[in-house]
Amino acid sequence: MGKKTAESPLLIGAHMSISGGHHLAFARGEAAGCRAMQIFTKNANQWHAKPIDADAAAAFGAAWKKSPIGPVIAHDSYLINLASADEEKWQKSLAAFADEMERCAALGIGSLVMHPGAHLGAGEDAGLERIVTALRRIFAESPPSVRVLVENTAGQGTYLGGTFEHLAAILEELPEGRIGVCFDTCHAFAAGFDLSTAAGYRKTMDDFDRLVGLGRIAAFHINDSQKGLGCRVDRHAHIGQGAMGLEGFGELMRDPRFFSVPKILETPKGDDDSLDRMNLATLRRLATGG
């Protein structure tokens, strides 16, 4: 489902609202200049939502078919923690994530981004094991059409995913066709990976390739950071207006290894998504060396 357009090959876009119906995200994305898009399939701050019925799924598919927007990915609920050592919360998270997978399948969305979660004091190894165990159970029963993309994190508190080793530990235990990575630039910078310079960008990607594999990156969250390198604080800023600056983003936008990988903004949107248009214009300029 979805398509690329010859006149706008850059697969860049933003997270768009589904207020009023999932299908309305396409009109909002098109108005902002998106050629890729991310959505929540439900309220991200609630555990439950009514199922996606056939009419809603059909309306979403019809809007996508008519849209110049190509790749669409989904992001799971912020409440889910598959690393939790608390059995009740872990089971609740497992059920909620399985439901997220079903919702993506109903809409024809093939990739679902997840935060690895926090071990809450149980230790990194225990938390990583809980994530792998949960995903194995979910994959055994969930639609094979939906791939999970584990997102790197800023490494704040007991959150996992702040190192490439954490991502590798999860991916190597699961079927390659069912799991990949969503690489968040702000999170990587906050975790200590210097993406602010061309040299830093190259080193970061070389390290990622050695430990995880660049081919596992199926999406980018492309955000600047309000705070400095290694701050371990997850605060997004407009492209080039945070601590990262423009140089590293230019390297990413011109990196031919990632031309076909969607790049999604999660920055402040402004009135009528005007700041999305601003950031997308910056990314297009960087892509051409401007």
ChimeraX commands (.cxc) that place a marker at each C-alpha (Angstrom):
marker #1 position 0.00,0.00,0.00 radius 0.5
marker #1 position 1.21,3.55,-0.63 radius 0.5
marker #1 position 3.66,4.73,-3.26 radius 0.5
marker #1 position 6.58,6.98,-4.03 radius 0.5
marker #1 position 6.33,9.86,-6.44 radius 0.5
marker #1 position 8.80,10.65,-9.18 radius 0.5
marker #1 position 8.71,14.39,-8.51 radius 0.5
marker #1 position 9.53,14.03,-4.81 radius 0.5
marker #1 position 11.76,11.04,-4.16 radius 0.5
marker #1 position 12.87,12.16,-0.70 radius 0.5
marker #1 position 11.03,9.94,1.79 radius 0.5
marker #1 position 10.71,12.56,4.49 radius 0.5
marker #1 position 7.72,13.49,6.60 radius 0.5
marker #1 position 6.41,13.88,10.11 radius 0.5
marker #1 position 4.26,12.30,12.77 radius 0.5
marker #1 position 0.69,13.32,11.97 radius 0.5
marker #1 position -2.50,13.40,14.00 radius 0.5
marker #1 position -5.31,10.89,13.45 radius 0.5
marker #1 position -7.88,13.13,15.14 radius 0.5
marker #1 position -11.31,12.59,13.59 radius 0.5
marker #1 position -10.28,9.38,11.83 radius 0.5
marker #1 position -7.11,7.59,10.80 radius 0.5
marker #1 position -7.64,8.49,7.13 radius 0.5
marker #1 position -7.48,12.23,7.87 radius 0.5
marker #1 position -3.76,11.94,8.65 radius 0.5
marker #1 position -3.08,11.82,4.90 radius 0.5
marker #1 position -4.60,15.23,4.16 radius 0.5
marker #1 position -2.64,16.71,7.07 radius 0.5
marker #1 position 0.56,15.06,5.91 radius 0.5
marker #1 position 0.10,16.22,2.32 radius 0.5
marker #1 position -0.52,19.80,3.45 radius 0.5
marker #1 position 2.73,19.71,5.44 radius 0.5
marker #1 position 4.67,18.36,2.44 radius 0.5
marker #1 position 5.17,14.81,3.70 radius 0.5
marker #1 position 6.18,11.96,1.43 radius 0.5
marker #1 position 6.40,9.57,4.39 radius 0.5
marker #1 position 4.42,9.62,7.62 radius 0.5
marker #1 position 4.11,8.21,11.12 radius 0.5
marker #1 position 0.92,7.88,13.16 radius 0.5
marker #1 position -0.37,6.43,16.37 radius 0.5
marker #1 position -3.15,3.95,15.71 radius 0.5
marker #1 position -4.79,4.97,19.02 radius 0.5
marker #1 position -4.33,7.44,21.86 radius 0.5
marker #1 position -0.71,6.89,22.92 radius 0.5
marker #1 position -1.48,7.66,26.55 radius 0.5
marker #1 position -4.27,5.10,26.97 radius 0.5
marker #1 position -4.11,1.33,27.28 radius 0.5
marker #1 position -7.28,0.53,25.37 radius 0.5
marker #1 position -9.12,1.73,22.28 radius 0.5
marker #1 position -12.03,0.46,20.26 radius 0.5
marker #1 position -11.00,-1.91,17.47 radius 0.5
marker #1 position -10.44,-0.57,13.97 radius 0.5
marker #1 position -13.55,-1.54,12.06 radius 0.5
marker #1 position -13.78,-2.43,8.38 radius 0.5
marker #1 position -15.06,1.00,7.36 radius 0.5
marker #1 position -12.19,2.82,9.10 radius 0.5
marker #1 position -9.66,0.46,7.54 radius 0.5
marker #1 position -11.20,0.92,4.08 radius 0.5
marker #1 position -11.19,4.72,4.42 radius 0.5
marker #1 position -7.52,4.63,5.46 radius 0.5
marker #1 position -6.59,2.43,2.53 radius 0.5
marker #1 position -8.49,4.58,0.04 radius 0.5
marker #1 position -6.85,7.77,1.33 radius 0.5
marker #1 position -3.41,6.14,1.13 radius 0.5
marker #1 position -3.99,4.93,-2.42 radius 0.5
marker #1 position -4.81,8.46,-3.58 radius 0.5
marker #1 position -1.99,10.10,-1.61 radius 0.5
marker #1 position 1.54,11.02,-2.73 radius 0.5
marker #1 position 2.65,9.80,0.68 radius 0.5
marker #1 position 4.53,6.52,0.39 radius 0.5
marker #1 position 5.76,4.74,3.54 radius 0.5
marker #1 position 3.57,4.95,6.63 radius 0.5
marker #1 position 4.82,3.64,9.96 radius 0.5
marker #1 position 3.10,3.48,13.34 radius 0.5
marker #1 position 4.39,4.15,16.85 radius 0.5
marker #1 position 3.20,2.18,19.85 radius 0.5
marker #1 position 1.72,3.52,23.09 radius 0.5
marker #1 position 4.04,5.28,25.52 radius 0.5
marker #1 position 2.59,3.19,28.35 radius 0.5
marker #1 position 3.99,-0.12,27.10 radius 0.5
marker #1 position 7.10,-1.48,28.86 radius 0.5
marker #1 position 8.14,-4.91,27.62 radius 0.5
marker #1 position 11.27,-4.74,29.82 radius 0.5
marker #1 position 9.31,-4.48,33.07 radius 0.5
marker #1 position 10.15,-6.91,35.88 radius 0.5
marker #1 position 6.68,-6.42,37.33 radius 0.5
marker #1 position 4.73,-9.42,36.06 radius 0.5
marker #1 position 1.34,-7.71,36.02 radius 0.5
marker #1 position 2.64,-4.67,34.13 radius 0.5
marker #1 position 4.63,-6.88,31.76 radius 0.5
marker #1 position 1.59,-8.98,30.90 radius 0.5
marker #1 position -0.47,-5.83,30.40 radius 0.5
marker #1 position 2.22,-4.41,28.13 radius 0.5
marker #1 position 2.45,-7.66,26.19 radius 0.5
marker #1 position -1.29,-7.70,25.52 radius 0.5
marker #1 position -1.29,-4.00,24.58 radius 0.5
marker #1 position 1.59,-4.44,22.14 radius 0.5
marker #1 position -0.05,-7.46,20.54 radius 0.5
marker #1 position -3.13,-5.28,20.03 radius 0.5
marker #1 position -0.95,-2.58,18.43 radius 0.5
marker #1 position 0.28,-5.20,15.96 radius 0.5
marker #1 position -3.30,-6.16,15.09 radius 0.5
marker #1 position -4.24,-2.53,14.58 radius 0.5
marker #1 position -1.33,-2.02,12.18 radius 0.5
marker #1 position -2.33,-5.11,10.24 radius 0.5
marker #1 position -5.92,-3.85,9.96 radius 0.5
marker #1 position -4.65,-0.59,8.43 radius 0.5
marker #1 position -2.10,-2.22,6.15 radius 0.5
marker #1 position 0.83,-0.61,8.02 radius 0.5
marker #1 position 3.90,-2.81,7.85 radius 0.5
marker #1 position 6.17,-1.29,10.53 radius 0.5
marker #1 position 5.51,-0.59,14.21 radius 0.5
marker #1 position 8.06,1.43,16.21 radius 0.5
marker #1 position 8.56,0.55,19.87 radius 0.5
marker #1 position 10.64,1.90,22.73 radius 0.5
marker #1 position 12.60,-0.97,24.31 radius 0.5
marker #1 position 11.40,-0.04,27.79 radius 0.5
marker #1 position 12.98,0.36,31.23 radius 0.5
marker #1 position 14.25,-2.43,33.48 radius 0.5
marker #1 position 13.28,-0.41,36.60 radius 0.5
marker #1 position 16.19,-1.67,38.65 radius 0.5
marker #1 position 16.16,-5.33,37.64 radius 0.5
marker #1 position 19.32,-4.86,35.55 radius 0.5
marker #1 position 20.05,-4.52,31.86 radius 0.5
marker #1 position 20.40,-8.23,31.12 radius 0.5
marker #1 position 17.10,-9.03,32.83 radius 0.5
marker #1 position 15.33,-6.22,30.98 radius 0.5
marker #1 position 16.69,-7.28,27.60 radius 0.5
marker #1 position 15.63,-10.86,28.28 radius 0.5
marker #1 position 12.10,-9.72,29.13 radius 0.5
marker #1 position 11.87,-7.80,25.84 radius 0.5
marker #1 position 13.02,-10.78,23.79 radius 0.5
marker #1 position 10.68,-13.16,25.60 radius 0.5
marker #1 position 7.73,-10.81,25.07 radius 0.5
marker #1 position 8.43,-10.34,21.37 radius 0.5
marker #1 position 8.84,-14.07,20.81 radius 0.5
marker #1 position 5.39,-14.64,22.28 radius 0.5
marker #1 position 3.89,-11.80,20.29 radius 0.5
marker #1 position 5.45,-12.90,17.00 radius 0.5
marker #1 position 4.08,-16.41,17.51 radius 0.5
marker #1 position 0.51,-15.08,17.44 radius 0.5
marker #1 position 0.62,-11.74,15.61 radius 0.5
marker #1 position 0.23,-10.94,11.90 radius 0.5
marker #1 position 3.47,-11.68,10.01 radius 0.5
marker #1 position 2.84,-8.65,7.82 radius 0.5
marker #1 position 3.88,-6.29,10.63 radius 0.5
marker #1 position 7.56,-5.77,11.46 radius 0.5
marker #1 position 8.68,-4.31,14.80 radius 0.5
marker #1 position 11.23,-1.50,14.73 radius 0.5
marker #1 position 13.13,-1.09,18.00 radius 0.5
marker #1 position 14.01,2.55,18.63 radius 0.5
marker #1 position 17.29,3.61,20.19 radius 0.5
marker #1 position 16.86,5.79,23.27 radius 0.5
marker #1 position 18.67,8.58,25.10 radius 0.5
marker #1 position 19.55,6.07,27.83 radius 0.5
marker #1 position 17.83,8.05,30.55 radius 0.5
marker #1 position 17.34,6.37,33.93 radius 0.5
marker #1 position 16.95,2.61,33.54 radius 0.5
marker #1 position 15.76,2.83,29.93 radius 0.5
marker #1 position 17.32,0.29,27.60 radius 0.5
marker #1 position 18.35,1.07,24.03 radius 0.5
marker #1 position 20.87,3.80,24.75 radius 0.5
marker #1 position 23.69,1.66,23.38 radius 0.5
marker #1 position 24.01,-0.17,20.10 radius 0.5
marker #1 position 24.89,-3.28,22.09 radius 0.5
marker #1 position 21.37,-3.23,23.58 radius 0.5
marker #1 position 19.83,-3.14,20.12 radius 0.5
marker #1 position 22.08,-5.94,18.92 radius 0.5
marker #1 position 21.19,-8.09,21.93 radius 0.5
marker #1 position 17.49,-7.81,21.07 radius 0.5
marker #1 position 17.78,-8.25,17.30 radius 0.5
marker #1 position 20.10,-11.24,17.37 radius 0.5
marker #1 position 17.57,-13.27,19.36 radius 0.5
marker #1 position 14.63,-12.69,17.01 radius 0.5
marker #1 position 13.74,-13.53,13.38 radius 0.5
marker #1 position 15.36,-11.01,11.07 radius 0.5
marker #1 position 12.25,-10.57,8.94 radius 0.5
marker #1 position 10.14,-9.59,11.94 radius 0.5
marker #1 position 12.38,-6.95,13.53 radius 0.5
marker #1 position 14.53,-3.97,12.62 radius 0.5
marker #1 position 15.60,-0.58,13.98 radius 0.5
marker #1 position 14.20,2.94,14.00 radius 0.5
marker #1 position 17.21,5.22,14.46 radius 0.5
marker #1 position 16.43,8.43,16.37 radius 0.5
marker #1 position 19.07,11.13,15.84 radius 0.5
marker #1 position 18.20,13.13,18.97 radius 0.5
marker #1 position 18.27,10.02,21.14 radius 0.5
marker #1 position 21.63,8.90,19.72 radius 0.5
marker #1 position 23.17,12.33,20.31 radius 0.5
marker #1 position 21.79,12.47,23.85 radius 0.5
marker #1 position 23.20,9.00,24.49 radius 0.5
marker #1 position 26.68,10.19,23.53 radius 0.5
marker #1 position 26.98,9.54,19.78 radius 0.5
marker #1 position 28.29,12.75,18.20 radius 0.5
marker #1 position 26.19,13.30,15.09 radius 0.5
marker #1 position 26.99,17.02,14.97 radius 0.5
marker #1 position 29.93,16.71,12.54 radius 0.5
marker #1 position 30.67,14.77,9.37 radius 0.5
marker #1 position 33.40,12.80,11.13 radius 0.5
marker #1 position 31.13,12.05,14.08 radius 0.5
marker #1 position 28.34,10.93,11.76 radius 0.5
marker #1 position 30.66,8.56,9.91 radius 0.5
marker #1 position 32.03,7.08,13.14 radius 0.5
marker #1 position 28.54,6.59,14.57 radius 0.5
marker #1 position 27.34,4.80,11.46 radius 0.5
marker #1 position 30.51,2.70,11.30 radius 0.5
marker #1 position 29.98,1.65,14.92 radius 0.5
marker #1 position 26.33,0.87,14.27 radius 0.5
marker #1 position 27.23,-1.18,11.21 radius 0.5
marker #1 position 29.80,-3.17,13.15 radius 0.5
marker #1 position 27.51,-3.92,16.10 radius 0.5
marker #1 position 24.05,-4.10,14.53 radius 0.5
marker #1 position 24.24,-3.67,10.76 radius 0.5
marker #1 position 23.12,-0.64,8.76 radius 0.5
marker #1 position 20.77,-2.85,6.80 radius 0.5
marker #1 position 18.65,-3.26,9.92 radius 0.5
marker #1 position 17.70,0.45,9.92 radius 0.5
marker #1 position 14.20,0.61,8.44 radius 0.5
marker #1 position 13.25,4.15,9.56 radius 0.5
marker #1 position 14.74,7.29,11.05 radius 0.5
marker #1 position 13.29,9.70,13.56 radius 0.5
marker #1 position 15.06,12.85,12.47 radius 0.5
marker #1 position 15.18,15.32,15.36 radius 0.5
marker #1 position 17.69,17.84,16.73 radius 0.5
marker #1 position 18.40,17.86,20.48 radius 0.5
marker #1 position 17.63,20.67,22.91 radius 0.5
marker #1 position 20.39,19.42,25.22 radius 0.5
marker #1 position 24.07,18.67,24.66 radius 0.5
marker #1 position 26.01,15.59,23.66 radius 0.5
marker #1 position 25.68,12.75,26.17 radius 0.5
marker #1 position 23.04,14.58,28.25 radius 0.5
marker #1 position 20.78,11.49,28.40 radius 0.5
marker #1 position 17.77,13.83,28.14 radius 0.5
marker #1 position 15.15,13.22,25.45 radius 0.5
marker #1 position 14.12,16.70,24.27 radius 0.5
marker #1 position 13.60,17.27,20.56 radius 0.5
marker #1 position 14.45,20.52,18.76 radius 0.5
marker #1 position 13.94,21.83,15.23 radius 0.5
marker #1 position 16.48,20.74,12.64 radius 0.5
marker #1 position 19.64,22.83,12.99 radius 0.5
marker #1 position 18.25,24.81,15.93 radius 0.5
marker #1 position 19.47,22.52,18.70 radius 0.5
marker #1 position 22.81,21.27,19.98 radius 0.5
marker #1 position 23.43,19.12,16.90 radius 0.5
marker #1 position 23.39,21.86,14.27 radius 0.5
marker #1 position 23.09,21.18,10.54 radius 0.5
marker #1 position 26.27,19.38,9.47 radius 0.5
marker #1 position 25.35,15.89,10.67 radius 0.5
marker #1 position 21.84,16.15,9.27 radius 0.5
marker #1 position 23.31,17.06,5.90 radius 0.5
marker #1 position 25.47,13.95,6.02 radius 0.5
marker #1 position 22.42,11.80,6.73 radius 0.5
marker #1 position 20.26,13.40,4.06 radius 0.5
marker #1 position 22.98,12.88,1.43 radius 0.5
marker #1 position 23.96,9.36,2.51 radius 0.5
marker #1 position 23.00,7.09,-0.42 radius 0.5
marker #1 position 22.74,4.09,1.89 radius 0.5
marker #1 position 19.59,5.61,3.36 radius 0.5
marker #1 position 17.86,7.20,0.36 radius 0.5
marker #1 position 15.06,4.62,0.49 radius 0.5
marker #1 position 14.67,4.72,4.29 radius 0.5
marker #1 position 11.82,6.97,5.53 radius 0.5
marker #1 position 12.86,9.86,7.75 radius 0.5
marker #1 position 10.22,11.15,10.14 radius 0.5
marker #1 position 10.16,14.41,12.13 radius 0.5
marker #1 position 8.97,14.37,15.75 radius 0.5
marker #1 position 9.56,18.07,16.38 radius 0.5
marker #1 position 7.16,20.76,17.65 radius 0.5
marker #1 position 4.56,21.27,14.94 radius 0.5
marker #1 position 3.38,24.88,15.31 radius 0.5
marker #1 position 0.04,26.27,14.18 radius 0.5
marker #1 position -1.43,24.29,11.29 radius 0.5
marker #1 position 1.76,22.16,11.17 radius 0.5
marker #1 position 3.71,25.18,9.89 radius 0.5
marker #1 position 6.89,24.12,11.68 radius 0.5
marker #1 position 6.77,20.72,9.98 radius 0.5
marker #1 position 6.87,22.56,6.66 radius 0.5
marker #1 position 9.84,24.59,7.91 radius 0.5
marker #1 position 11.79,21.52,9.01 radius 0.5
marker #1 position 10.98,19.57,5.85 radius 0.5
marker #1 position 12.20,22.50,3.76 radius 0.5
marker #1 position 15.47,22.45,5.74 radius 0.5
marker #1 position 15.90,18.73,5.11 radius 0.5
marker #1 position 15.28,19.16,1.37 radius 0.5
marker #1 position 17.86,21.93,1.23 radius 0.5
marker #1 position 20.40,19.78,3.08 radius 0.5
marker #1 position 19.74,16.88,0.72 radius 0.5
marker #1 position 20.92,19.02,-2.20 radius 0.5
marker #1 position 23.98,20.31,-0.35 radius 0.5
marker #1 position 22.45,23.63,0.63 radius 0.5
marker link #1:1,2 radius 0.2
marker link #1:2,3 radius 0.2
marker link #1:3,4 radius 0.2
marker link #1:4,5 radius 0.2
marker link #1:5,6 radius 0.2
marker link #1:6,7 radius 0.2
marker link #1:7,8 radius 0.2
marker link #1:8,9 radius 0.2
marker link #1:9,10 radius 0.2
marker link #1:10,11 radius 0.2
marker link #1:11,12 radius 0.2
marker link #1:12,13 radius 0.2
marker link #1:13,14 radius 0.2
marker link #1:14,15 radius 0.2
marker link #1:15,16 radius 0.2
marker link #1:16,17 radius 0.2
marker link #1:17,18 radius 0.2
marker link #1:18,19 radius 0.2
marker link #1:19,20 radius 0.2
marker link #1:20,21 radius 0.2
marker link #1:21,22 radius 0.2
marker link #1:22,23 radius 0.2
marker link #1:23,24 radius 0.2
marker link #1:24,25 radius 0.2
marker link #1:25,26 radius 0.2
marker link #1:26,27 radius 0.2
marker link #1:27,28 radius 0.2
marker link #1:28,29 radius 0.2
marker link #1:29,30 radius 0.2
marker link #1:30,31 radius 0.2
marker link #1:31,32 radius 0.2
marker link #1:32,33 radius 0.2
marker link #1:33,34 radius 0.2
marker link #1:34,35 radius 0.2
marker link #1:35,36 radius 0.2
marker link #1:36,37 radius 0.2
marker link #1:37,38 radius 0.2
marker link #1:38,39 radius 0.2
marker link #1:39,40 radius 0.2
marker link #1:40,41 radius 0.2
marker link #1:41,42 radius 0.2
marker link #1:42,43 radius 0.2
marker link #1:43,44 radius 0.2
marker link #1:44,45 radius 0.2
marker link #1:45,46 radius 0.2
marker link #1:46,47 radius 0.2
marker link #1:47,48 radius 0.2
marker link #1:48,49 radius 0.2
marker link #1:49,50 radius 0.2
marker link #1:50,51 radius 0.2
marker link #1:51,52 radius 0.2
marker link #1:52,53 radius 0.2
marker link #1:53,54 radius 0.2
marker link #1:54,55 radius 0.2
marker link #1:55,56 radius 0.2
marker link #1:56,57 radius 0.2
marker link #1:57,58 radius 0.2
marker link #1:58,59 radius 0.2
marker link #1:59,60 radius 0.2
marker link #1:60,61 radius 0.2
marker link #1:61,62 radius 0.2
marker link #1:62,63 radius 0.2
marker link #1:63,64 radius 0.2
marker link #1:64,65 radius 0.2
marker link #1:65,66 radius 0.2
marker link #1:66,67 radius 0.2
marker link #1:67,68 radius 0.2
marker link #1:68,69 radius 0.2
marker link #1:69,70 radius 0.2
marker link #1:70,71 radius 0.2
marker link #1:71,72 radius 0.2
marker link #1:72,73 radius 0.2
marker link #1:73,74 radius 0.2
marker link #1:74,75 radius 0.2
marker link #1:75,76 radius 0.2
marker link #1:76,77 radius 0.2
marker link #1:77,78 radius 0.2
marker link #1:78,79 radius 0.2
marker link #1:79,80 radius 0.2
marker link #1:80,81 radius 0.2
marker link #1:81,82 radius 0.2
marker link #1:82,83 radius 0.2
marker link #1:83,84 radius 0.2
marker link #1:84,85 radius 0.2
marker link #1:85,86 radius 0.2
marker link #1:86,87 radius 0.2
marker link #1:87,88 radius 0.2
marker link #1:88,89 radius 0.2
marker link #1:89,90 radius 0.2
marker link #1:90,91 radius 0.2
marker link #1:91,92 radius 0.2
marker link #1:92,93 radius 0.2
marker link #1:93,94 radius 0.2
marker link #1:94,95 radius 0.2
marker link #1:95,96 radius 0.2
marker link #1:96,97 radius 0.2
marker link #1:97,98 radius 0.2
marker link #1:98,99 radius 0.2
marker link #1:99,100 radius 0.2
marker link #1:100,101 radius 0.2
marker link #1:101,102 radius 0.2
marker link #1:102,103 radius 0.2
marker link #1:103,104 radius 0.2
marker link #1:104,105 radius 0.2
marker link #1:105,106 radius 0.2
marker link #1:106,107 radius 0.2
marker link #1:107,108 radius 0.2
marker link #1:108,109 radius 0.2
marker link #1:109,110 radius 0.2
marker link #1:110,111 radius 0.2
marker link #1:111,112 radius 0.2
marker link #1:112,113 radius 0.2
marker link #1:113,114 radius 0.2
marker link #1:114,115 radius 0.2
marker link #1:115,116 radius 0.2
marker link #1:116,117 radius 0.2
marker link #1:117,118 radius 0.2
marker link #1:118,119 radius 0.2
marker link #1:119,120 radius 0.2
marker link #1:120,121 radius 0.2
marker link #1:121,122 radius 0.2
marker link #1:122,123 radius 0.2
marker link #1:123,124 radius 0.2
marker link #1:124,125 radius 0.2
marker link #1:125,126 radius 0.2
marker link #1:126,127 radius 0.2
marker link #1:127,128 radius 0.2
marker link #1:128,129 radius 0.2
marker link #1:129,130 radius 0.2
marker link #1:130,131 radius 0.2
marker link #1:131,132 radius 0.2
marker link #1:132,133 radius 0.2
marker link #1:133,134 radius 0.2
marker link #1:134,135 radius 0.2
marker link #1:135,136 radius 0.2
marker link #1:136,137 radius 0.2
marker link #1:137,138 radius 0.2
marker link #1:138,139 radius 0.2
marker link #1:139,140 radius 0.2
marker link #1:140,141 radius 0.2
marker link #1:141,142 radius 0.2
marker link #1:142,143 radius 0.2
marker link #1:143,144 radius 0.2
marker link #1:144,145 radius 0.2
marker link #1:145,146 radius 0.2
marker link #1:146,147 radius 0.2
marker link #1:147,148 radius 0.2
marker link #1:148,149 radius 0.2
marker link #1:149,150 radius 0.2
marker link #1:150,151 radius 0.2
marker link #1:151,152 radius 0.2
marker link #1:152,153 radius 0.2
marker link #1:153,154 radius 0.2
marker link #1:154,155 radius 0.2
marker link #1:155,156 radius 0.2
marker link #1:156,157 radius 0.2
marker link #1:157,158 radius 0.2
marker link #1:158,159 radius 0.2
marker link #1:159,160 radius 0.2
marker link #1:160,161 radius 0.2
marker link #1:161,162 radius 0.2
marker link #1:162,163 radius 0.2
marker link #1:163,164 radius 0.2
marker link #1:164,165 radius 0.2
marker link #1:165,166 radius 0.2
marker link #1:166,167 radius 0.2
marker link #1:167,168 radius 0.2
marker link #1:168,169 radius 0.2
marker link #1:169,170 radius 0.2
marker link #1:170,171 radius 0.2
marker link #1:171,172 radius 0.2
marker link #1:172,173 radius 0.2
marker link #1:173,174 radius 0.2
marker link #1:174,175 radius 0.2
marker link #1:175,176 radius 0.2
marker link #1:176,177 radius 0.2
marker link #1:177,178 radius 0.2
marker link #1:178,179 radius 0.2
marker link #1:179,180 radius 0.2
marker link #1:180,181 radius 0.2
marker link #1:181,182 radius 0.2
marker link #1:182,183 radius 0.2
marker link #1:183,184 radius 0.2
marker link #1:184,185 radius 0.2
marker link #1:185,186 radius 0.2
marker link #1:186,187 radius 0.2
marker link #1:187,188 radius 0.2
marker link #1:188,189 radius 0.2
marker link #1:189,190 radius 0.2
marker link #1:190,191 radius 0.2
marker link #1:191,192 radius 0.2
marker link #1:192,193 radius 0.2
marker link #1:193,194 radius 0.2
marker link #1:194,195 radius 0.2
marker link #1:195,196 radius 0.2
marker link #1:196,197 radius 0.2
marker link #1:197,198 radius 0.2
marker link #1:198,199 radius 0.2
marker link #1:199,200 radius 0.2
marker link #1:200,201 radius 0.2
marker link #1:201,202 radius 0.2
marker link #1:202,203 radius 0.2
marker link #1:203,204 radius 0.2
marker link #1:204,205 radius 0.2
marker link #1:205,206 radius 0.2
marker link #1:206,207 radius 0.2
marker link #1:207,208 radius 0.2
marker link #1:208,209 radius 0.2
marker link #1:209,210 radius 0.2
marker link #1:210,211 radius 0.2
marker link #1:211,212 radius 0.2
marker link #1:212,213 radius 0.2
marker link #1:213,214 radius 0.2
marker link #1:214,215 radius 0.2
marker link #1:215,216 radius 0.2
marker link #1:216,217 radius 0.2
marker link #1:217,218 radius 0.2
marker link #1:218,219 radius 0.2
marker link #1:219,220 radius 0.2
marker link #1:220,221 radius 0.2
marker link #1:221,222 radius 0.2
marker link #1:222,223 radius 0.2
marker link #1:223,224 radius 0.2
marker link #1:224,225 radius 0.2
marker link #1:225,226 radius 0.2
marker link #1:226,227 radius 0.2
marker link #1:227,228 radius 0.2
marker link #1:228,229 radius 0.2
marker link #1:229,230 radius 0.2
marker link #1:230,231 radius 0.2
marker link #1:231,232 radius 0.2
marker link #1:232,233 radius 0.2
marker link #1:233,234 radius 0.2
marker link #1:234,235 radius 0.2
marker link #1:235,236 radius 0.2
marker link #1:236,237 radius 0.2
marker link #1:237,238 radius 0.2
marker link #1:238,239 radius 0.2
marker link #1:239,240 radius 0.2
marker link #1:240,241 radius 0.2
marker link #1:241,242 radius 0.2
marker link #1:242,243 radius 0.2
marker link #1:243,244 radius 0.2
marker link #1:244,245 radius 0.2
marker link #1:245,246 radius 0.2
marker link #1:246,247 radius 0.2
marker link #1:247,248 radius 0.2
marker link #1:248,249 radius 0.2
marker link #1:249,250 radius 0.2
marker link #1:250,251 radius 0.2
marker link #1:251,252 radius 0.2
marker link #1:252,253 radius 0.2
marker link #1:253,254 radius 0.2
marker link #1:254,255 radius 0.2
marker link #1:255,256 radius 0.2
marker link #1:256,257 radius 0.2
marker link #1:257,258 radius 0.2
marker link #1:258,259 radius 0.2
marker link #1:259,260 radius 0.2
marker link #1:260,261 radius 0.2
marker link #1:261,262 radius 0.2
marker link #1:262,263 radius 0.2
marker link #1:263,264 radius 0.2
marker link #1:264,265 radius 0.2
marker link #1:265,266 radius 0.2
marker link #1:266,267 radius 0.2
marker link #1:267,268 radius 0.2
marker link #1:268,269 radius 0.2
marker link #1:269,270 radius 0.2
marker link #1:270,271 radius 0.2
marker link #1:271,272 radius 0.2
marker link #1:272,273 radius 0.2
marker link #1:273,274 radius 0.2
marker link #1:274,275 radius 0.2
marker link #1:275,276 radius 0.2
marker link #1:276,277 radius 0.2
marker link #1:277,278 radius 0.2
marker link #1:278,279 radius 0.2
marker link #1:279,280 radius 0.2
marker link #1:280,281 radius 0.2
marker link #1:281,282 radius 0.2
marker link #1:282,283 radius 0.2
marker link #1:283,284 radius 0.2
marker link #1:284,285 radius 0.2
marker link #1:285,286 radius 0.2
marker link #1:286,287 radius 0.2
marker link #1:287,288 radius 0.2
marker link #1:288,289 radius 0.2
marker link #1:289,290 radius 0.2
view
